[in-house]
Amino acid sequence: MKLSTQIKPISYLRDHAAEIIRDISESREPLLITQNGEAKLVVMDIKSYEEQEQTVALLRILACGNKEIEQGKFRDAEEVFAELDKTAQQ
């Protein structure tokens, strides 16, 4: 998590919800909410959340690809392109 992340108690969230929404929407910086001195949740704007989800999805795809390479489940690029050329000529 970024060092610039704001940290507020849960009572602040309850008492300042509209202000928090406005501030987070403008700054796109997450807000860490604590309860009894412990971190409990993170509030972030929807655009940041969607970008994070896309990043996670891409990382999962890359991890799957790396696993397949380690297992020898791949073909040389030259072979793939040759097959594509052959298909395109038909």
MDTraj code that builds the backbone (N, CA, C; nanometers):
import mdtraj as md
import numpy as np

residues = "MET LYS LEU SER THR GLN ILE LYS PRO ILE SER TYR LEU ARG ASP HIS ALA ALA GLU ILE ILE ARG ASP ILE SER GLU SER ARG GLU PRO LEU LEU ILE THR GLN ASN GLY GLU ALA LYS LEU VAL VAL MET ASP ILE LYS SER TYR GLU GLU GLN GLU GLN THR VAL ALA LEU LEU ARG ILE LEU ALA CYS GLY ASN LYS GLU ILE GLU GLN GLY LYS PHE ARG ASP ALA GLU GLU VAL PHE ALA GLU LEU ASP LYS THR ALA GLN GLN".split()
xyz = np.array([
    [0.0840, -0.1182, 0.0000],
    [0.0000, 0.0000, 0.0000],
    [0.0882, 0.1241, 0.0000],
    [0.0449, 0.2272, -0.0662],
    [0.1221, 0.3508, -0.0760],
    [0.1389, 0.4144, 0.0620],
    [0.2507, 0.4791, 0.0808],
    [0.2754, 0.5477, 0.2075],
    [0.1846, 0.6690, 0.2238],
    [0.1320, 0.7225, 0.1125],
    [0.0474, 0.8407, 0.1198],
    [-0.0980, 0.8067, 0.1534],
    [-0.1276, 0.6791, 0.1738],
    [-0.2632, 0.6372, 0.2068],
    [-0.3059, 0.7011, 0.3386],
    [-0.4243, 0.7580, 0.3363],
    [-0.4788, 0.8155, 0.4590],
    [-0.5300, 0.7027, 0.5491],
    [-0.5200, 0.7238, 0.6789],
    [-0.5688, 0.6271, 0.7765],
    [-0.6652, 0.6996, 0.8687],
    [-0.7859, 0.6459, 0.8795],
    [-0.8888, 0.7076, 0.9635],
    [-0.9635, 0.5989, 1.0404],
    [-1.0171, 0.6332, 1.1577],
    [-1.0977, 0.5371, 1.2327],
    [-1.2357, 0.5203, 1.1684],
    [-1.3022, 0.4130, 1.2020],
    [-1.4322, 0.3840, 1.1436],
    [-1.5343, 0.4931, 1.1755],
    [-1.5201, 0.5596, 1.2872],
    [-1.6129, 0.6678, 1.3220],
    [-1.6030, 0.7821, 1.2212],
    [-1.4838, 0.8045, 1.1663],
    [-1.4653, 0.9082, 1.0649],
    [-1.5421, 0.8718, 0.9381],
    [-1.5374, 0.7459, 0.9016],
    [-1.6125, 0.6991, 0.7844],
    [-1.7619, 0.7236, 0.8044],
    [-1.8114, 0.6910, 0.9182],
    [-1.9535, 0.7082, 0.9490],
    [-1.9938, 0.8562, 0.9462],
    [-1.9097, 0.9414, 1.0012],
    [-1.9450, 1.0829, 1.0155],
    [-1.9143, 1.1680, 0.8921],
    [-1.8300, 1.1190, 0.8010],
    [-1.7864, 1.2002, 0.6878],
    [-1.7990, 1.1282, 0.5534],
    [-1.8964, 1.0435, 0.5372],
    [-1.9086, 0.9601, 0.4168],
    [-1.9094, 1.0426, 0.2883],
    [-1.9904, 1.1455, 0.2796],
    [-1.9999, 1.2253, 0.1571],
    [-1.8666, 1.2930, 0.1250],
    [-1.8011, 1.3452, 0.2256],
    [-1.6707, 1.4106, 0.2074],
    [-1.5653, 1.3097, 0.1610],
    [-1.5679, 1.1909, 0.2191],
    [-1.4738, 1.0852, 0.1814],
    [-1.4926, 1.0467, 0.0355],
    [-1.6176, 1.0306, -0.0055],
    [-1.6463, 0.9949, -0.1443],
    [-1.5909, 1.1011, -0.2392],
    [-1.6160, 1.2268, -0.2071],
    [-1.5670, 1.3358, -0.2918],
    [-1.4144, 1.3366, -0.2974],
    [-1.3508, 1.3278, -0.1819],
    [-1.2046, 1.3346, -0.1761],
    [-1.1377, 1.2177, -0.2487],
    [-1.1888, 1.0982, -0.2270],
    [-1.1296, 0.9805, -0.2906],
    [-1.1533, 0.9833, -0.4408],
    [-1.2694, 1.0288, -0.4833],
    [-1.2994, 1.0381, -0.6260],
    [-1.2049, 1.1351, -0.6952],
    [-1.1718, 1.2436, -0.6275],
    [-1.0823, 1.3442, -0.6854],
    [-0.9356, 1.3013, -0.6805],
    [-0.8927, 1.2508, -0.5669],
    [-0.7498, 1.2189, -0.5481],
    [-0.7117, 1.0800, -0.5970],
    [-0.8080, 0.9900, -0.6022],
    [-0.7866, 0.8491, -0.6382],
    [-0.6892, 0.7811, -0.5416],
    [-0.6751, 0.8358, -0.4214],
    [-0.5933, 0.7752, -0.3177],
    [-0.6851, 0.6967, -0.2238],
    [-0.6492, 0.5739, -0.1904],
    [-0.7345, 0.4941, -0.1018],
    [-0.7333, 0.5456, 0.0412],
    [-0.8332, 0.5054, 0.1158],
    [-0.8452, 0.5420, 0.2568],
    [-0.8493, 0.4133, 0.3376],
    [-0.7587, 0.3991, 0.4319],
    [-0.7536, 0.2830, 0.5195],
    [-0.8376, 0.3120, 0.6428],
    [-0.9328, 0.2243, 0.6717],
    [-1.0215, 0.2411, 0.7873],
    [-0.9777, 0.1442, 0.8966],
    [-0.9662, 0.1984, 1.0176],
    [-0.9285, 0.1160, 1.1321],
    [-1.0455, 0.0999, 1.2273],
    [-1.0422, -0.0085, 1.3018],
    [-1.1397, -0.0325, 1.4083],
    [-1.0616, -0.0859, 1.5275],
    [-1.0757, -0.0191, 1.6392],
    [-1.0003, -0.0538, 1.7595],
    [-0.8497, -0.0582, 1.7317],
    [-0.8033, 0.0358, 1.6491],
    [-0.6615, 0.0481, 1.6207],
    [-0.6074, -0.0507, 1.5182],
    [-0.6913, -0.1380, 1.4644],
    [-0.6479, -0.2356, 1.3648],
    [-0.7042, -0.2015, 1.2280],
    [-0.6239, -0.2201, 1.1237],
    [-0.6709, -0.1987, 0.9868],
    [-0.7812, -0.2996, 0.9568],
    [-0.8946, -0.2501, 0.9048],
    [-1.0091, -0.3377, 0.8774],
    [-1.0532, -0.3362, 0.7316],
    [-1.0430, -0.2210, 0.6642],
    [-1.0841, -0.2164, 0.5247],
    [-1.0197, -0.0996, 0.4537],
    [-1.0259, -0.1065, 0.3207],
    [-0.9738, 0.0000, 0.2364],
    [-1.0876, 0.0505, 0.1502],
    [-1.1031, 0.1820, 0.1430],
    [-1.2044, 0.2444, 0.0588],
    [-1.1305, 0.3076, -0.0593],
    [-1.1768, 0.2744, -0.1813],
    [-1.1127, 0.3293, -0.3005],
    [-1.2191, 0.3647, -0.4034],
    [-1.1808, 0.4507, -0.4979],
    [-1.2748, 0.4889, -0.6029],
    [-1.2914, 0.3739, -0.7008],
    [-1.4032, 0.3727, -0.7724],
    [-1.4378, 0.2622, -0.8607],
    [-1.3387, 0.2480, -0.9759],
    [-1.2905, 0.3588, -1.0298],
    [-1.1955, 0.3514, -1.1414],
    [-1.0672, 0.2818, -1.0977],
    [-1.0165, 0.3166, -0.9813],
    [-0.8963, 0.2513, -0.9288],
    [-0.9217, 0.1031, -0.9041],
    [-1.0386, 0.0713, -0.8518],
    [-1.0740, -0.0680, -0.8266],
    [-1.0774, -0.1472, -0.9570],
    [-1.1424, -0.0925, -1.0599],
    [-1.1513, -0.1616, -1.1888],
    [-1.0128, -0.1804, -1.2509],
    [-0.9278, -0.0791, -1.2412],
    [-0.7916, -0.0904, -1.2932],
    [-0.7142, -0.1985, -1.2182],
    [-0.7334, -0.2049, -1.0891],
    [-0.6668, -0.3065, -1.0084],
    [-0.7151, -0.4456, -1.0468],
    [-0.8431, -0.4610, -1.0688],
    [-0.8980, -0.5900, -1.1101],
    [-0.8432, -0.6318, -1.2467],
    [-0.8298, -0.5379, -1.3391],
    [-0.7725, -0.5686, -1.4700],
    [-0.6263, -0.6112, -1.4566],
    [-0.5538, -0.5435, -1.3708],
    [-0.4142, -0.5781, -1.3471],
    [-0.4023, -0.7184, -1.2904],
    [-0.4863, -0.7514, -1.1941],
    [-0.4848, -0.8853, -1.1339],
    [-0.5173, -0.9908, -1.2387],
    [-0.6161, -0.9628, -1.3238],
    [-0.6535, -1.0577, -1.4291],
    [-0.5357, -1.0815, -1.5239],
    [-0.4661, -0.9750, -1.5633],
    [-0.3497, -0.9891, -1.6506],
    [-0.2377, -1.0679, -1.5830],
    [-0.2165, -1.0434, -1.4561],
    [-0.1131, -1.1172, -1.3830],
    [-0.1469, -1.2658, -1.3755],
    [-0.2747, -1.2985, -1.3602],
    [-0.3163, -1.4392, -1.3583],
    [-0.2899, -1.5051, -1.4930],
    [-0.3201, -1.4333, -1.6011],
    [-0.2946, -1.4863, -1.7356],
    [-0.1450, -1.5103, -1.7548],
    [-0.0634, -1.4141, -1.7129],
    [0.0820, -1.4298, -1.7245],
    [0.1319, -1.5485, -1.6420],
    [0.0777, -1.5651, -1.5221],
    [0.1181, -1.6770, -1.4365],
    [0.0820, -1.8103, -1.5019],
    [-0.0369, -1.8164, -1.5626],
    [-0.0771, -1.9390, -1.6334],
    [0.0164, -1.9659, -1.7505],
    [0.0505, -1.8619, -1.8246],
    [0.1423, -1.8768, -1.9370],
    [0.2797, -1.9251, -1.8926],
    [0.3300, -1.8687, -1.7845],
    [0.4605, -1.9116, -1.7326],
    [0.4569, -2.0574, -1.6880],
    [0.3469, -2.0972, -1.6268],
    [0.3325, -2.2359, -1.5818],
    [0.3322, -2.3304, -1.7016],
    [0.2617, -2.2929, -1.8091],
    [0.2587, -2.3755, -1.9290],
    [0.3968, -2.3849, -1.9934],
    [0.4705, -2.2751, -1.9933],
    [0.6068, -2.2772, -2.0477],
    [0.6936, -2.3726, -1.9657],
    [0.6838, -2.3651, -1.8345],
    [0.7609, -2.4541, -1.7475],
    [0.7263, -2.6007, -1.7726],
    [0.6010, -2.6264, -1.8097],
    [0.5562, -2.7635, -1.8363],
    [0.5831, -2.8064, -1.9806],
    [0.6430, -2.7169, -2.0591],
    [0.6755, -2.7489, -2.1972],
    [0.5565, -2.7411, -2.2915],
    [0.4516, -2.6768, -2.2494],
    [0.3298, -2.6645, -2.3310],
    [0.3348, -2.5339, -2.4116],
    [0.4213, -2.5331, -2.5123],
    [0.4311, -2.4142, -2.5978],
    [0.4853, -2.4561, -2.7339],
    [0.4719, -2.3645, -2.8296],
    [0.5261, -2.3861, -2.9638],
    [0.6122, -2.2658, -2.9993],
    [0.7097, -2.2905, -3.0836],
    [0.7948, -2.1812, -3.1306],
    [0.7115, -2.0819, -3.2103],
    [0.7465, -1.9556, -3.1994],
    [0.6744, -1.8501, -3.2714],
    [0.6822, -1.8719, -3.4220],
    [0.7971, -1.9152, -3.4701],
    [0.8125, -1.9388, -3.6138],
    [0.7125, -2.0430, -3.6636],
    [0.6924, -2.1460, -3.5859],
    [0.5971, -2.2513, -3.6215],
    [0.4547, -2.1964, -3.6267],
    [0.4199, -2.1155, -3.5293],
    [0.2854, -2.0570, -3.5242],
    [0.2626, -1.9649, -3.6430],
    [0.3604, -1.8772, -3.6715],
    [0.3455, -1.7843, -3.7836],
    [0.3409, -1.8577, -3.9176],
    [0.4191, -1.9639, -3.9307],
    [0.4159, -2.0434, -4.0536],
    [0.2776, -2.1053, -4.0736],
    [0.2199, -2.1545, -3.9654],
    [0.0850, -2.2113, -3.9727],
    [-0.0187, -2.1044, -4.0089],
    [-0.0042, -1.9850, -3.9518],
    [-0.0961, -1.8752, -3.9851],
    [-0.0830, -1.8361, -4.1323],
    [0.0399, -1.8287, -4.1826],
    [0.0612, -1.7964, -4.3230],
    [-0.0036, -1.9013, -4.4128],
    [0.0120, -2.0264, -4.3766],
    [-0.0449, -2.1362, -4.4546],
    [-0.1982, -2.1252, -4.4566],
    [-0.2568, -2.0952, -4.3407],
    [-0.4030, -2.0800, -4.3318],
    [-0.4499, -1.9607, -4.4120],
    [-0.3761, -1.8514, -4.4109],
    [-0.4144, -1.7308, -4.4830],
    [-0.4091, -1.7506, -4.6333],
    [-0.3217, -1.8372, -4.6800],
    [-0.3066, -1.8627, -4.8248],
    [-0.4181, -1.9517, -4.8798],
    [-0.4889, -2.0181, -4.7951],
    [-0.5945, -2.1095, -4.8405],
    [-0.7203, -2.0372, -4.8788],
])
top = md.Topology()
chain = top.add_chain()
for i, resn in enumerate(residues, 1):
    res = top.add_residue(resn, chain, resSeq=i)
    for name in ("N", "CA", "C"):
        top.add_atom(name, md.element.get_by_symbol(name[0]), res)
traj = md.Trajectory(xyz[None], top)
